[in-house]
Amino acid sequence: MAAALVYAHDGGARVLFSSRPGSYDTDSLIEFLGELYVELDGEKVTLIWDGLTSHRSRAMRAFLARQRHWLVVERLPAYAPELNPVELLWGNLKAGELANLCVDTVGEMEQAANQGIARMQGESELALSFLRHTGLSL
């Protein structure tokens, strides 16, 4: 699963979400950023990113260098999940729909996760609270 919290200067917020089999790596994250570009209609974006290995790979750095016309990357300090609003999104999901979940298949877990993401997508104030909680501002 990959998620992006999108904050607008007018006070709006959106949760964008993607799910795929397996784990995300550099190539799949580049694909996710491409989808983000299309979803946001090429609007300028500042991406706040942690130090995940795929975020720092040579291929990712080359991709990001070609995206400077719409994408600015700000890196979080090492070991600072409290500054990452997306960590709060995952925490909310784990405390809600995924709390004490006991399922037989990955598909059932994905369905519960999708319900949680849909809930958060319908609550822009919740997405804004994740940003406020970090102490960061637009």
RAZIHU-V820764 format. One record per residue. N is the residue number from 1. PHI is phi in degrees with one decimal (999 if undefined). OMEGA is omega in whole degrees, 0 to 359 (999 if undefined). BURIAL is 1 if it has 16 or more other C-alpha atoms within 10 Angstrom, else 0. Layout:
n = [N N]
phi = [PHI PHI]
omega = [OMEGA OMEGA]
burial = [BURIAL BURIAL]
This chain:
n = [1 2 3 4 5 6 7 8 9 10 11 12 13 14 15 16 17 18 19 20 21 22 23 24 25 26 27 28 29 30 31 32 33 34 35 36 37 38 39 40 41 42 43 44 45 46 47 48 49 50 51 52 53 54 55 56 57 58 59 60 61 62 63 64 65 66 67 68 69 70 71 72 73 74 75 76 77 78 79 80 81 82 83 84 85 86 87 88 89 90 91 92 93 94 95 96 97 98 99 100 101 102 103 104 105 106 107 108 109 110 111 112 113 114 115 116 117 118 119 120 121 122 123 124 125 126 127 128 129 130 131 132 133 134 135 136 137 138]
phi = [999 -133.2 -138.6 -133.0 -98.4 -111.0 -112.1 -104.9 -64.9 -83.1 97.8 -78.7 -149.9 -139.8 -109.3 -110.7 -141.3 -140.6 -135.2 -151.8 -67.7 77.2 -101.9 -83.3 -132.0 -55.6 -62.3 -71.3 -70.9 -62.9 -61.8 -60.8 -64.8 -62.9 -65.3 -61.9 -58.2 -66.3 -59.1 -94.1 55.6 73.5 -61.9 -65.1 -136.7 -107.2 -100.8 -98.9 -129.2 -86.3 -94.5 -50.6 -53.4 -65.7 -74.5 -113.5 -64.9 -59.7 -63.8 -67.4 -59.8 -65.4 -61.3 -61.3 -62.4 -81.3 -105.1 -61.0 -68.4 -134.7 -126.9 -113.4 -109.8 -114.1 -91.4 -77.9 -61.8 -60.0 53.8 -129.5 -61.4 -67.5 -96.8 -104.8 -57.6 -67.3 -61.9 -69.8 -60.9 -62.6 -62.1 -64.2 -64.4 -68.0 -83.1 -102.3 -62.0 -98.6 -65.5 54.7 -75.9 -125.9 -124.1 -95.4 -135.8 -62.7 -59.5 -67.0 -65.3 -63.5 -61.9 -64.3 -62.9 -62.6 -63.1 -65.4 -63.7 -60.0 -61.1 -68.2 -64.9 -87.8 -126.0 -62.3 -64.2 -65.6 -60.6 -66.3 -66.0 -61.5 -67.0 -58.5 -62.7 -74.4 86.0 -83.9 -141.4 -78.2]
omega = [174 180 174 171 183 181 179 180 179 178 179 178 177 173 174 191 176 179 179 175 179 182 176 176 182 183 181 176 175 177 178 178 175 177 177 178 180 181 182 175 176 179 179 185 167 182 177 188 176 187 178 184 180 178 186 184 179 180 179 179 179 178 182 179 179 184 186 179 179 189 174 181 173 182 174 174 178 176 179 181 179 178 185 181 181 176 178 175 180 178 179 179 181 180 181 187 182 181 177 181 178 184 180 184 175 179 178 177 179 178 178 178 179 176 179 178 178 178 181 178 179 183 182 178 178 178 177 179 177 179 180 182 180 185 177 177 180 999]
burial = [0 0 1 1 1 1 1 0 0 0 0 0 1 1 1 1 1 0 0 0 0 0 0 0 0 1 0 0 1 1 0 1 1 0 0 1 1 0 0 0 0 0 0 0 1 0 0 1 1 1 0 0 0 1 1 0 0 0 0 1 0 0 0 1 0 0 0 0 0 0 1 0 0 0 0 0 0 0 0 0 0 0 1 1 1 1 0 1 1 1 0 1 1 0 0 0 1 1 0 0 0 0 0 0 0 0 0 0 1 0 0 1 1 1 0 1 1 0 0 1 1 0 0 1 0 1 1 1 0 1 1 0 0 0 0 0 0 0]
